[in-house]
Amino acid sequence: MTEYRLHTVGNDGHFIGSRTFTADSDDDAVVWAKQQIEDHSVELWSGPRLVRRLDPAEKRAAEAVTHTIEAGRMVPKNKT
C-alpha cells in the first residue's frame, strides 16, 4: 500500500484542503480521487511526486459513461 495526499486547489491556485489515504496503485488512487472532486480541482501526490491533477470536468465526463465493455459486449455500468 502506498500513501497518497489529495489536495483541493482553490480558485487562486493555493491548496484549501487536503486528505491522506492509501491505495494499492496510482490507478486505484486516481479512481478514488475522481470520486472526491466537487467544485475545485484537486492534485494527487505520492510523497514529493505529483501523480495527477484532476479537474471537475473530468468527474462529469466519468459520470457520463453509462456502459463498460466486458468480453466484447456493452454492459450497463450499474450492472457490473
mmCIF file of the N, C-alpha and C atoms, coordinates in Angstrom:
data_MODEL
# 
_entry.id   MODEL 
# 
loop_
_atom_site.group_PDB 
_atom_site.id 
_atom_site.type_symbol 
_atom_site.label_atom_id 
_atom_site.label_alt_id 
_atom_site.label_comp_id 
_atom_site.label_asym_id 
_atom_site.label_entity_id 
_atom_site.label_seq_id 
_atom_site.pdbx_PDB_ins_code 
_atom_site.Cartn_x 
_atom_site.Cartn_y 
_atom_site.Cartn_z 
_atom_site.occupancy 
_atom_site.B_iso_or_equiv 
_atom_site.pdbx_formal_charge 
_atom_site.auth_seq_id 
_atom_site.auth_comp_id 
_atom_site.auth_asym_id 
_atom_site.auth_atom_id 
_atom_site.pdbx_PDB_model_num 
ATOM 1   N N  . MET A 1 1  ? 0.835   -1.173 0.000   1.00 0.00 ? 1  MET A N  1 
ATOM 2   C CA . MET A 1 1  ? 0.000   0.000  0.000   1.00 0.00 ? 1  MET A CA 1 
ATOM 3   C C  . MET A 1 1  ? 0.886   1.245  0.000   1.00 0.00 ? 1  MET A C  1 
ATOM 4   N N  . THR A 1 2  ? 0.484   2.210  -0.782  1.00 0.00 ? 2  THR A N  1 
ATOM 5   C CA . THR A 1 2  ? 1.210   3.468  -0.887  1.00 0.00 ? 2  THR A CA 1 
ATOM 6   C C  . THR A 1 2  ? 0.360   4.581  -0.300  1.00 0.00 ? 2  THR A C  1 
ATOM 7   N N  . GLU A 1 3  ? 0.994   5.503  0.374   1.00 0.00 ? 3  GLU A N  1 
ATOM 8   C CA . GLU A 1 3  ? 0.275   6.649  0.934   1.00 0.00 ? 3  GLU A CA 1 
ATOM 9   C C  . GLU A 1 3  ? 0.206   7.770  -0.102  1.00 0.00 ? 3  GLU A C  1 
ATOM 10  N N  . TYR A 1 4  ? -0.966  8.359  -0.222  1.00 0.00 ? 4  TYR A N  1 
ATOM 11  C CA . TYR A 1 4  ? -1.213  9.463  -1.150  1.00 0.00 ? 4  TYR A CA 1 
ATOM 12  C C  . TYR A 1 4  ? -1.804  10.639 -0.387  1.00 0.00 ? 4  TYR A C  1 
ATOM 13  N N  . ARG A 1 5  ? -1.638  11.830 -0.949  1.00 0.00 ? 5  ARG A N  1 
ATOM 14  C CA . ARG A 1 5  ? -2.282  13.035 -0.433  1.00 0.00 ? 5  ARG A CA 1 
ATOM 15  C C  . ARG A 1 5  ? -3.101  13.652 -1.548  1.00 0.00 ? 5  ARG A C  1 
ATOM 16  N N  . LEU A 1 6  ? -4.307  14.017 -1.228  1.00 0.00 ? 6  LEU A N  1 
ATOM 17  C CA . LEU A 1 6  ? -5.188  14.676 -2.181  1.00 0.00 ? 6  LEU A CA 1 
ATOM 18  C C  . LEU A 1 6  ? -5.375  16.107 -1.695  1.00 0.00 ? 6  LEU A C  1 
ATOM 19  N N  . HIS A 1 7  ? -4.922  17.064 -2.494  1.00 0.00 ? 7  HIS A N  1 
ATOM 20  C CA . HIS A 1 7  ? -5.030  18.482 -2.133  1.00 0.00 ? 7  HIS A CA 1 
ATOM 21  C C  . HIS A 1 7  ? -6.102  19.134 -2.999  1.00 0.00 ? 7  HIS A C  1 
ATOM 22  N N  . THR A 1 8  ? -7.010  19.857 -2.355  1.00 0.00 ? 8  THR A N  1 
ATOM 23  C CA . THR A 1 8  ? -8.012  20.634 -3.081  1.00 0.00 ? 8  THR A CA 1 
ATOM 24  C C  . THR A 1 8  ? -7.389  21.982 -3.409  1.00 0.00 ? 8  THR A C  1 
ATOM 25  N N  . VAL A 1 9  ? -7.541  22.409 -4.667  1.00 0.00 ? 9  VAL A N  1 
ATOM 26  C CA . VAL A 1 9  ? -6.919  23.633 -5.155  1.00 0.00 ? 9  VAL A CA 1 
ATOM 27  C C  . VAL A 1 9  ? -7.989  24.720 -5.280  1.00 0.00 ? 9  VAL A C  1 
ATOM 28  N N  . GLY A 1 10 ? -7.770  25.850 -4.601  1.00 0.00 ? 10 GLY A N  1 
ATOM 29  C CA . GLY A 1 10 ? -8.701  26.967 -4.662  1.00 0.00 ? 10 GLY A CA 1 
ATOM 30  C C  . GLY A 1 10 ? -8.593  27.711 -5.982  1.00 0.00 ? 10 GLY A C  1 
ATOM 31  N N  . ASN A 1 11 ? -9.506  28.635 -6.184  1.00 0.00 ? 11 ASN A N  1 
ATOM 32  C CA . ASN A 1 11 ? -9.527  29.422 -7.428  1.00 0.00 ? 11 ASN A CA 1 
ATOM 33  C C  . ASN A 1 11 ? -8.254  30.239 -7.623  1.00 0.00 ? 11 ASN A C  1 
ATOM 34  N N  . ASP A 1 12 ? -7.565  30.550 -6.520  1.00 0.00 ? 12 ASP A N  1 
ATOM 35  C CA . ASP A 1 12 ? -6.332  31.329 -6.611  1.00 0.00 ? 12 ASP A CA 1 
ATOM 36  C C  . ASP A 1 12 ? -5.091  30.451 -6.802  1.00 0.00 ? 12 ASP A C  1 
ATOM 37  N N  . GLY A 1 13 ? -5.294  29.121 -6.883  1.00 0.00 ? 13 GLY A N  1 
ATOM 38  C CA . GLY A 1 13 ? -4.183  28.201 -7.099  1.00 0.00 ? 13 GLY A CA 1 
ATOM 39  C C  . GLY A 1 13 ? -3.552  27.655 -5.833  1.00 0.00 ? 13 GLY A C  1 
ATOM 40  N N  . HIS A 1 14 ? -3.974  28.140 -4.665  1.00 0.00 ? 14 HIS A N  1 
ATOM 41  C CA . HIS A 1 14 ? -3.436  27.650 -3.397  1.00 0.00 ? 14 HIS A CA 1 
ATOM 42  C C  . HIS A 1 14 ? -4.263  26.471 -2.892  1.00 0.00 ? 14 HIS A C  1 
ATOM 43  N N  . PHE A 1 15 ? -3.608  25.605 -2.131  1.00 0.00 ? 15 PHE A N  1 
ATOM 44  C CA . PHE A 1 15 ? -4.317  24.473 -1.531  1.00 0.00 ? 15 PHE A CA 1 
ATOM 45  C C  . PHE A 1 15 ? -5.279  24.991 -0.462  1.00 0.00 ? 15 PHE A C  1 
ATOM 46  N N  . ILE A 1 16 ? -6.514  24.511 -0.490  1.00 0.00 ? 16 ILE A N  1 
ATOM 47  C CA . ILE A 1 16 ? -7.502  24.930 0.503   1.00 0.00 ? 16 ILE A CA 1 
ATOM 48  C C  . ILE A 1 16 ? -7.955  23.760 1.379   1.00 0.00 ? 16 ILE A C  1 
ATOM 49  N N  . GLY A 1 17 ? -7.420  22.588 1.132   1.00 0.00 ? 17 GLY A N  1 
ATOM 50  C CA . GLY A 1 17 ? -7.735  21.418 1.934   1.00 0.00 ? 17 GLY A CA 1 
ATOM 51  C C  . GLY A 1 17 ? -6.902  20.247 1.477   1.00 0.00 ? 17 GLY A C  1 
ATOM 52  N N  . SER A 1 18 ? -6.780  19.248 2.335   1.00 0.00 ? 18 SER A N  1 
ATOM 53  C CA . SER A 1 18 ? -6.030  18.053 1.937   1.00 0.00 ? 18 SER A CA 1 
ATOM 54  C C  . SER A 1 18 ? -6.540  16.858 2.722   1.00 0.00 ? 18 SER A C  1 
ATOM 55  N N  . ARG A 1 19 ? -6.226  15.711 2.188   1.00 0.00 ? 19 ARG A N  1 
ATOM 56  C CA . ARG A 1 19 ? -6.649  14.450 2.791   1.00 0.00 ? 19 ARG A CA 1 
ATOM 57  C C  . ARG A 1 19 ? -5.602  13.400 2.449   1.00 0.00 ? 19 ARG A C  1 
ATOM 58  N N  . THR A 1 20 ? -5.266  12.550 3.396   1.00 0.00 ? 20 THR A N  1 
ATOM 59  C CA . THR A 1 20 ? -4.293  11.478 3.195   1.00 0.00 ? 20 THR A CA 1 
ATOM 60  C C  . THR A 1 20 ? -5.039  10.154 3.145   1.00 0.00 ? 20 THR A C  1 
ATOM 61  N N  . PHE A 1 21 ? -4.607  9.271  2.245   1.00 0.00 ? 21 PHE A N  1 
ATOM 62  C CA . PHE A 1 21 ? -5.210  7.946  2.137   1.00 0.00 ? 21 PHE A CA 1 
ATOM 63  C C  . PHE A 1 21 ? -4.191  6.986  1.557   1.00 0.00 ? 21 PHE A C  1 
ATOM 64  N N  . THR A 1 22 ? -4.503  5.700  1.571   1.00 0.00 ? 22 THR A N  1 
ATOM 65  C CA . THR A 1 22 ? -3.619  4.698  0.983   1.00 0.00 ? 22 THR A CA 1 
ATOM 66  C C  . THR A 1 22 ? -4.345  3.985  -0.146  1.00 0.00 ? 22 THR A C  1 
ATOM 67  N N  . ALA A 1 23 ? -3.572  3.520  -1.109  1.00 0.00 ? 23 ALA A N  1 
ATOM 68  C CA . ALA A 1 23 ? -4.111  2.767  -2.243  1.00 0.00 ? 23 ALA A CA 1 
ATOM 69  C C  . ALA A 1 23 ? -3.042  1.801  -2.729  1.00 0.00 ? 23 ALA A C  1 
ATOM 70  N N  . ASP A 1 24 ? -3.480  0.788  -3.471  1.00 0.00 ? 24 ASP A N  1 
ATOM 71  C CA . ASP A 1 24 ? -2.562  -0.226 -3.981  1.00 0.00 ? 24 ASP A CA 1 
ATOM 72  C C  . ASP A 1 24 ? -1.712  0.269  -5.142  1.00 0.00 ? 24 ASP A C  1 
ATOM 73  N N  . SER A 1 25 ? -2.231  1.242  -5.907  1.00 0.00 ? 25 SER A N  1 
ATOM 74  C CA . SER A 1 25 ? -1.506  1.711  -7.097  1.00 0.00 ? 25 SER A CA 1 
ATOM 75  C C  . SER A 1 25 ? -1.942  3.132  -7.428  1.00 0.00 ? 25 SER A C  1 
ATOM 76  N N  . ASP A 1 26 ? -1.192  3.777  -8.319  1.00 0.00 ? 26 ASP A N  1 
ATOM 77  C CA . ASP A 1 26 ? -1.580  5.108  -8.795  1.00 0.00 ? 26 ASP A CA 1 
ATOM 78  C C  . ASP A 1 26 ? -2.957  5.063  -9.450  1.00 0.00 ? 26 ASP A C  1 
ATOM 79  N N  . ASP A 1 27 ? -3.211  4.029  -10.234 1.00 0.00 ? 27 ASP A N  1 
ATOM 80  C CA . ASP A 1 27 ? -4.509  3.924  -10.916 1.00 0.00 ? 27 ASP A CA 1 
ATOM 81  C C  . ASP A 1 27 ? -5.656  3.863  -9.912  1.00 0.00 ? 27 ASP A C  1 
ATOM 82  N N  . ASP A 1 28 ? -5.494  3.072  -8.851  1.00 0.00 ? 28 ASP A N  1 
ATOM 83  C CA . ASP A 1 28 ? -6.531  2.996  -7.819  1.00 0.00 ? 28 ASP A CA 1 
ATOM 84  C C  . ASP A 1 28 ? -6.689  4.336  -7.108  1.00 0.00 ? 28 ASP A C  1 
ATOM 85  N N  . ALA A 1 29 ? -5.578  5.007  -6.869  1.00 0.00 ? 29 ALA A N  1 
ATOM 86  C CA . ALA A 1 29 ? -5.634  6.311  -6.203  1.00 0.00 ? 29 ALA A CA 1 
ATOM 87  C C  . ALA A 1 29 ? -6.354  7.337  -7.067  1.00 0.00 ? 29 ALA A C  1 
ATOM 88  N N  . VAL A 1 30 ? -6.130  7.301  -8.370  1.00 0.00 ? 30 VAL A N  1 
ATOM 89  C CA . VAL A 1 30 ? -6.809  8.231  -9.283  1.00 0.00 ? 30 VAL A CA 1 
ATOM 90  C C  . VAL A 1 30 ? -8.312  7.969  -9.277  1.00 0.00 ? 30 VAL A C  1 
ATOM 91  N N  . VAL A 1 31 ? -8.720  6.717  -9.287  1.00 0.00 ? 31 VAL A N  1 
ATOM 92  C CA . VAL A 1 31 ? -10.147 6.384  -9.241  1.00 0.00 ? 31 VAL A CA 1 
ATOM 93  C C  . VAL A 1 31 ? -10.772 6.962  -7.977  1.00 0.00 ? 31 VAL A C  1 
ATOM 94  N N  . TRP A 1 32 ? -10.103 6.771  -6.840  1.00 0.00 ? 32 TRP A N  1 
ATOM 95  C CA . TRP A 1 32 ? -10.615 7.288  -5.577  1.00 0.00 ? 32 TRP A CA 1 
ATOM 96  C C  . TRP A 1 32 ? -10.662 8.811  -5.603  1.00 0.00 ? 32 TRP A C  1 
ATOM 97  N N  . ALA A 1 33 ? -9.593  9.426  -6.119  1.00 0.00 ? 33 ALA A N  1 
ATOM 98  C CA . ALA A 1 33 ? -9.513  10.888 -6.158  1.00 0.00 ? 33 ALA A CA 1 
ATOM 99  C C  . ALA A 1 33 ? -10.624 11.484 -7.018  1.00 0.00 ? 33 ALA A C  1 
ATOM 100 N N  . LYS A 1 34 ? -10.937 10.859 -8.145  1.00 0.00 ? 34 LYS A N  1 
ATOM 101 C CA . LYS A 1 34 ? -12.008 11.367 -9.011  1.00 0.00 ? 34 LYS A CA 1 
ATOM 102 C C  . LYS A 1 34 ? -13.337 11.418 -8.271  1.00 0.00 ? 34 LYS A C  1 
ATOM 103 N N  . GLN A 1 35 ? -13.556 10.497 -7.351  1.00 0.00 ? 35 GLN A N  1 
ATOM 104 C CA . GLN A 1 35 ? -14.804 10.468 -6.594  1.00 0.00 ? 35 GLN A CA 1 
ATOM 105 C C  . GLN A 1 35 ? -14.866 11.598 -5.567  1.00 0.00 ? 35 GLN A C  1 
ATOM 106 N N  . GLN A 1 36 ? -13.727 12.191 -5.238  1.00 0.00 ? 36 GLN A N  1 
ATOM 107 C CA . GLN A 1 36 ? -13.679 13.251 -4.229  1.00 0.00 ? 36 GLN A CA 1 
ATOM 108 C C  . GLN A 1 36 ? -13.821 14.647 -4.829  1.00 0.00 ? 36 GLN A C  1 
ATOM 109 N N  . ILE A 1 37 ? -13.766 14.760 -6.143  1.00 0.00 ? 37 ILE A N  1 
ATOM 110 C CA . ILE A 1 37 ? -13.832 16.070 -6.794  1.00 0.00 ? 37 ILE A CA 1 
ATOM 111 C C  . ILE A 1 37 ? -15.220 16.668 -6.602  1.00 0.00 ? 37 ILE A C  1 
ATOM 112 N N  . GLU A 1 38 ? -15.248 17.928 -6.222  1.00 0.00 ? 38 GLU A N  1 
ATOM 113 C CA . GLU A 1 38 ? -16.513 18.645 -6.136  1.00 0.00 ? 38 GLU A CA 1 
ATOM 114 C C  . GLU A 1 38 ? -16.432 19.857 -7.048  1.00 0.00 ? 38 GLU A C  1 
ATOM 115 N N  . ASP A 1 39 ? -16.292 21.044 -6.478  1.00 0.00 ? 39 ASP A N  1 
ATOM 116 C CA . ASP A 1 39 ? -16.283 22.267 -7.286  1.00 0.00 ? 39 ASP A CA 1 
ATOM 117 C C  . ASP A 1 39 ? -14.888 22.752 -7.660  1.00 0.00 ? 39 ASP A C  1 
ATOM 118 N N  . HIS A 1 40 ? -13.866 22.164 -7.060  1.00 0.00 ? 40 HIS A N  1 
ATOM 119 C CA . HIS A 1 40 ? -12.498 22.625 -7.287  1.00 0.00 ? 40 HIS A CA 1 
ATOM 120 C C  . HIS A 1 40 ? -11.638 21.503 -7.854  1.00 0.00 ? 40 HIS A C  1 
ATOM 121 N N  . SER A 1 41 ? -10.567 21.903 -8.504  1.00 0.00 ? 41 SER A N  1 
ATOM 122 C CA . SER A 1 41 ? -9.583  20.935 -8.973  1.00 0.00 ? 41 SER A CA 1 
ATOM 123 C C  . SER A 1 41 ? -8.879  20.330 -7.764  1.00 0.00 ? 41 SER A C  1 
ATOM 124 N N  . VAL A 1 42 ? -8.289  19.164 -7.972  1.00 0.00 ? 42 VAL A N  1 
ATOM 125 C CA . VAL A 1 42 ? -7.506  18.514 -6.930  1.00 0.00 ? 42 VAL A CA 1 
ATOM 126 C C  . VAL A 1 42 ? -6.177  18.068 -7.520  1.00 0.00 ? 42 VAL A C  1 
ATOM 127 N N  . GLU A 1 43 ? -5.181  17.965 -6.658  1.00 0.00 ? 43 GLU A N  1 
ATOM 128 C CA . GLU A 1 43 ? -3.887  17.410 -7.045  1.00 0.00 ? 43 GLU A CA 1 
ATOM 129 C C  . GLU A 1 43 ? -3.630  16.180 -6.203  1.00 0.00 ? 43 GLU A C  1 
ATOM 130 N N  . LEU A 1 44 ? -3.241  15.105 -6.849  1.00 0.00 ? 44 LEU A N  1 
ATOM 131 C CA . LEU A 1 44 ? -2.939  13.844 -6.192  1.00 0.00 ? 44 LEU A CA 1 
ATOM 132 C C  . LEU A 1 44 ? -1.426  13.688 -6.126  1.00 0.00 ? 44 LEU A C  1 
ATOM 133 N N  . TRP A 1 45 ? -0.911  13.541 -4.903  1.00 0.00 ? 45 TRP A N  1 
ATOM 134 C CA . TRP A 1 45 ? 0.526   13.427 -4.681  1.00 0.00 ? 45 TRP A CA 1 
ATOM 135 C C  . TRP A 1 45 ? 0.864   12.121 -3.980  1.00 0.00 ? 45 TRP A C  1 
ATOM 136 N N  . SER A 1 46 ? 2.023   11.576 -4.308  1.00 0.00 ? 46 SER A N  1 
ATOM 137 C CA . SER A 1 46 ? 2.596   10.445 -3.595  1.00 0.00 ? 46 SER A CA 1 
ATOM 138 C C  . SER A 1 46 ? 3.999   10.889 -3.186  1.00 0.00 ? 46 SER A C  1 
ATOM 139 N N  . GLY A 1 47 ? 4.160   11.235 -1.922  1.00 0.00 ? 47 GLY A N  1 
ATOM 140 C CA . GLY A 1 47 ? 5.425   11.807 -1.476  1.00 0.00 ? 47 GLY A CA 1 
ATOM 141 C C  . GLY A 1 47 ? 5.675   13.098 -2.235  1.00 0.00 ? 47 GLY A C  1 
ATOM 142 N N  . PRO A 1 48 ? 6.887   13.289 -2.762  1.00 0.00 ? 48 PRO A N  1 
ATOM 143 C CA . PRO A 1 48 ? 7.187   14.520 -3.495  1.00 0.00 ? 48 PRO A CA 1 
ATOM 144 C C  . PRO A 1 48 ? 6.730   14.486 -4.966  1.00 0.00 ? 48 PRO A C  1 
ATOM 145 N N  . ARG A 1 49 ? 6.102   13.394 -5.378  1.00 0.00 ? 49 ARG A N  1 
ATOM 146 C CA . ARG A 1 49 ? 5.744   13.196 -6.788  1.00 0.00 ? 49 ARG A CA 1 
ATOM 147 C C  . ARG A 1 49 ? 4.270   13.552 -7.035  1.00 0.00 ? 49 ARG A C  1 
ATOM 148 N N  . LEU A 1 50 ? 4.043   14.475 -7.971  1.00 0.00 ? 50 LEU A N  1 
ATOM 149 C CA . LEU A 1 50 ? 2.688   14.787 -8.411  1.00 0.00 ? 50 LEU A CA 1 
ATOM 150 C C  . LEU A 1 50 ? 2.231   13.653 -9.322  1.00 0.00 ? 50 LEU A C  1 
ATOM 151 N N  . VAL A 1 51 ? 1.180   12.956 -8.906  1.00 0.00 ? 51 VAL A N  1 
ATOM 152 C CA . VAL A 1 51 ? 0.655   11.844 -9.693  1.00 0.00 ? 51 VAL A CA 1 
ATOM 153 C C  . VAL A 1 51 ? -0.225  12.380 -10.810 1.00 0.00 ? 51 VAL A C  1 
ATOM 154 N N  . ARG A 1 52 ? -1.148  13.282 -10.439 1.00 0.00 ? 52 ARG A N  1 
ATOM 155 C CA . ARG A 1 52 ? -2.066  13.807 -11.451 1.00 0.00 ? 52 ARG A CA 1 
ATOM 156 C C  . ARG A 1 52 ? -2.871  14.958 -10.869 1.00 0.00 ? 52 ARG A C  1 
ATOM 157 N N  . ARG A 1 53 ? -3.205  15.905 -11.724 1.00 0.00 ? 53 ARG A N  1 
ATOM 158 C CA . ARG A 1 53 ? -4.135  16.976 -11.379 1.00 0.00 ? 53 ARG A CA 1 
ATOM 159 C C  . ARG A 1 53 ? -5.466  16.628 -12.039 1.00 0.00 ? 53 ARG A C  1 
ATOM 160 N N  . LEU A 1 54 ? -6.541  16.733 -11.291 1.00 0.00 ? 54 LEU A N  1 
ATOM 161 C CA . LEU A 1 54 ? -7.869  16.381 -11.789 1.00 0.00 ? 54 LEU A CA 1 
ATOM 162 C C  . LEU A 1 54 ? -8.791  17.587 -11.659 1.00 0.00 ? 54 LEU A C  1 
ATOM 163 N N  . ASP A 1 55 ? -9.548  17.840 -12.694 1.00 0.00 ? 55 ASP A N  1 
ATOM 164 C CA . ASP A 1 55 ? -10.466 18.964 -12.715 1.00 0.00 ? 55 ASP A CA 1 
ATOM 165 C C  . ASP A 1 55 ? -11.906 18.484 -12.622 1.00 0.00 ? 55 ASP A C  1 
ATOM 166 N N  . PRO A 1 56 ? -12.826 19.330 -12.145 1.00 0.00 ? 56 PRO A N  1 
ATOM 167 C CA . PRO A 1 56 ? -14.232 18.936 -12.040 1.00 0.00 ? 56 PRO A CA 1 
ATOM 168 C C  . PRO A 1 56 ? -14.814 18.409 -13.356 1.00 0.00 ? 56 PRO A C  1 
ATOM 169 N N  . ALA A 1 57 ? -14.344 18.904 -14.487 1.00 0.00 ? 57 ALA A N  1 
ATOM 170 C CA . ALA A 1 57 ? -14.851 18.431 -15.780 1.00 0.00 ? 57 ALA A CA 1 
ATOM 171 C C  . ALA A 1 57 ? -14.569 16.948 -15.974 1.00 0.00 ? 57 ALA A C  1 
ATOM 172 N N  . GLU A 1 58 ? -13.456 16.440 -15.421 1.00 0.00 ? 58 GLU A N  1 
ATOM 173 C CA . GLU A 1 58 ? -13.134 15.016 -15.551 1.00 0.00 ? 58 GLU A CA 1 
ATOM 174 C C  . GLU A 1 58 ? -14.135 14.153 -14.787 1.00 0.00 ? 58 GLU A C  1 
ATOM 175 N N  . LYS A 1 59 ? -14.602 14.639 -13.654 1.00 0.00 ? 59 LYS A N  1 
ATOM 176 C CA . LYS A 1 59 ? -15.592 13.883 -12.890 1.00 0.00 ? 59 LYS A CA 1 
ATOM 177 C C  . LYS A 1 59 ? -16.903 13.821 -13.670 1.00 0.00 ? 59 LYS A C  1 
ATOM 178 N N  . ARG A 1 60 ? -17.309 14.953 -14.239 1.00 0.00 ? 60 ARG A N  1 
ATOM 179 C CA . ARG A 1 60 ? -18.551 14.968 -15.018 1.00 0.00 ? 60 ARG A CA 1 
ATOM 180 C C  . ARG A 1 60 ? -18.439 14.036 -16.221 1.00 0.00 ? 60 ARG A C  1 
ATOM 181 N N  . ALA A 1 61 ? -17.281 14.012 -16.862 1.00 0.00 ? 61 ALA A N  1 
ATOM 182 C CA . ALA A 1 61 ? -17.093 13.137 -18.025 1.00 0.00 ? 61 ALA A CA 1 
ATOM 183 C C  . ALA A 1 61 ? -17.144 11.672 -17.598 1.00 0.00 ? 61 ALA A C  1 
ATOM 184 N N  . ALA A 1 62 ? -16.546 11.347 -16.454 1.00 0.00 ? 62 ALA A N  1 
ATOM 185 C CA . ALA A 1 62 ? -16.564 9.963  -15.971 1.00 0.00 ? 62 ALA A CA 1 
ATOM 186 C C  . ALA A 1 62 ? -17.974 9.532  -15.613 1.00 0.00 ? 62 ALA A C  1 
ATOM 187 N N  . GLU A 1 63 ? -18.773 10.440 -15.072 1.00 0.00 ? 63 GLU A N  1 
ATOM 188 C CA . GLU A 1 63 ? -20.151 10.111 -14.710 1.00 0.00 ? 63 GLU A CA 1 
ATOM 189 C C  . GLU A 1 63 ? -21.022 9.921  -15.938 1.00 0.00 ? 63 GLU A C  1 
ATOM 190 N N  . ALA A 1 64 ? -20.614 10.506 -17.070 1.00 0.00 ? 64 ALA A N  1 
ATOM 191 C CA . ALA A 1 64 ? -21.402 10.419 -18.292 1.00 0.00 ? 64 ALA A CA 1 
ATOM 192 C C  . ALA A 1 64 ? -21.304 9.035  -18.934 1.00 0.00 ? 64 ALA A C  1 
ATOM 193 N N  . VAL A 1 65 ? -20.276 8.273  -18.574 1.00 0.00 ? 65 VAL A N  1 
ATOM 194 C CA . VAL A 1 65 ? -20.104 6.940  -19.131 1.00 0.00 ? 65 VAL A CA 1 
ATOM 195 C C  . VAL A 1 65 ? -21.116 6.000  -18.472 1.00 0.00 ? 65 VAL A C  1 
ATOM 196 N N  . THR A 1 66 ? -21.990 5.438  -19.269 1.00 0.00 ? 66 THR A N  1 
ATOM 197 C CA . THR A 1 66 ? -23.060 4.603  -18.721 1.00 0.00 ? 66 THR A CA 1 
ATOM 198 C C  . THR A 1 66 ? -22.833 3.119  -18.922 1.00 0.00 ? 66 THR A C  1 
ATOM 199 N N  . HIS A 1 67 ? -21.881 2.745  -19.802 1.00 0.00 ? 67 HIS A N  1 
ATOM 200 C CA . HIS A 1 67 ? -21.642 1.334  -20.093 1.00 0.00 ? 67 HIS A CA 1 
ATOM 201 C C  . HIS A 1 67 ? -20.152 1.032  -20.097 1.00 0.00 ? 67 HIS A C  1 
ATOM 202 N N  . THR A 1 68 ? -19.826 -0.222 -19.858 1.00 0.00 ? 68 THR A N  1 
ATOM 203 C CA . THR A 1 68 ? -18.455 -0.701 -19.994 1.00 0.00 ? 68 THR A CA 1 
ATOM 204 C C  . THR A 1 68 ? -18.464 -1.850 -21.011 1.00 0.00 ? 68 THR A C  1 
ATOM 205 N N  . ILE A 1 69 ? -17.291 -2.222 -21.475 1.00 0.00 ? 69 ILE A N  1 
ATOM 206 C CA . ILE A 1 69 ? -17.170 -3.342 -22.402 1.00 0.00 ? 69 ILE A CA 1 
ATOM 207 C C  . ILE A 1 69 ? -16.596 -4.526 -21.633 1.00 0.00 ? 69 ILE A C  1 
ATOM 208 N N  . GLU A 1 70 ? -17.325 -5.620 -21.619 1.00 0.00 ? 70 GLU A N  1 
ATOM 209 C CA . GLU A 1 70 ? -16.869 -6.848 -20.966 1.00 0.00 ? 70 GLU A CA 1 
ATOM 210 C C  . GLU A 1 70 ? -17.042 -8.004 -21.925 1.00 0.00 ? 70 GLU A C  1 
ATOM 211 N N  . ALA A 1 71 ? -15.943 -8.700 -22.156 1.00 0.00 ? 71 ALA A N  1 
ATOM 212 C CA . ALA A 1 71 ? -15.955 -9.855 -23.064 1.00 0.00 ? 71 ALA A CA 1 
ATOM 213 C C  . ALA A 1 71 ? -16.579 -9.485 -24.404 1.00 0.00 ? 71 ALA A C  1 
ATOM 214 N N  . GLY A 1 72 ? -16.263 -8.283 -24.883 1.00 0.00 ? 72 GLY A N  1 
ATOM 215 C CA . GLY A 1 72 ? -16.749 -7.845 -26.195 1.00 0.00 ? 72 GLY A CA 1 
ATOM 216 C C  . GLY A 1 72 ? -18.198 -7.390 -26.223 1.00 0.00 ? 72 GLY A C  1 
ATOM 217 N N  . ARG A 1 73 ? -18.837 -7.274 -25.066 1.00 0.00 ? 73 ARG A N  1 
ATOM 218 C CA . ARG A 1 73 ? -20.237 -6.844 -25.002 1.00 0.00 ? 73 ARG A CA 1 
ATOM 219 C C  . ARG A 1 73 ? -20.363 -5.578 -24.175 1.00 0.00 ? 73 ARG A C  1 
ATOM 220 N N  . MET A 1 74 ? -21.292 -4.704 -24.566 1.00 0.00 ? 74 MET A N  1 
ATOM 221 C CA . MET A 1 74 ? -21.564 -3.495 -23.811 1.00 0.00 ? 74 MET A CA 1 
ATOM 222 C C  . MET A 1 74 ? -22.508 -3.843 -22.647 1.00 0.00 ? 74 MET A C  1 
ATOM 223 N N  . VAL A 1 75 ? -22.069 -3.477 -21.430 1.00 0.00 ? 75 VAL A N  1 
ATOM 224 C CA . VAL A 1 75 ? -22.831 -3.808 -20.232 1.00 0.00 ? 75 VAL A CA 1 
ATOM 225 C C  . VAL A 1 75 ? -23.076 -2.498 -19.463 1.00 0.00 ? 75 VAL A C  1 
ATOM 226 N N  . PRO A 1 76 ? -24.310 -2.240 -19.024 1.00 0.00 ? 76 PRO A N  1 
ATOM 227 C CA . PRO A 1 76 ? -24.556 -1.025 -18.220 1.00 0.00 ? 76 PRO A CA 1 
ATOM 228 C C  . PRO A 1 76 ? -23.665 -1.012 -16.981 1.00 0.00 ? 76 PRO A C  1 
ATOM 229 N N  . LYS A 1 77 ? -23.098 0.168  -16.639 1.00 0.00 ? 77 LYS A N  1 
ATOM 230 C CA . LYS A 1 77 ? -22.185 0.265  -15.505 1.00 0.00 ? 77 LYS A CA 1 
ATOM 231 C C  . LYS A 1 77 ? -22.797 -0.220 -14.206 1.00 0.00 ? 77 LYS A C  1 
ATOM 232 N N  . ASN A 1 78 ? -24.059 0.088  -13.963 1.00 0.00 ? 78 ASN A N  1 
ATOM 233 C CA . ASN A 1 78 ? -24.646 -0.287 -12.690 1.00 0.00 ? 78 ASN A CA 1 
ATOM 234 C C  . ASN A 1 78 ? -24.936 -1.787 -12.600 1.00 0.00 ? 78 ASN A C  1 
ATOM 235 N N  . LYS A 1 79 ? -24.721 -2.525 -13.656 1.00 0.00 ? 79 LYS A N  1 
ATOM 236 C CA . LYS A 1 79 ? -24.954 -3.978 -13.656 1.00 0.00 ? 79 LYS A CA 1 
ATOM 237 C C  . LYS A 1 79 ? -23.671 -4.761 -13.443 1.00 0.00 ? 79 LYS A C  1 
ATOM 238 N N  . THR A 1 80 ? -22.518 -4.086 -13.393 1.00 0.00 ? 80 THR A N  1 
ATOM 239 C CA . THR A 1 80 ? -21.241 -4.809 -13.253 1.00 0.00 ? 80 THR A CA 1 
ATOM 240 C C  . THR A 1 80 ? -20.853 -4.970 -11.819 1.00 0.00 ? 80 THR A C  1 
# 
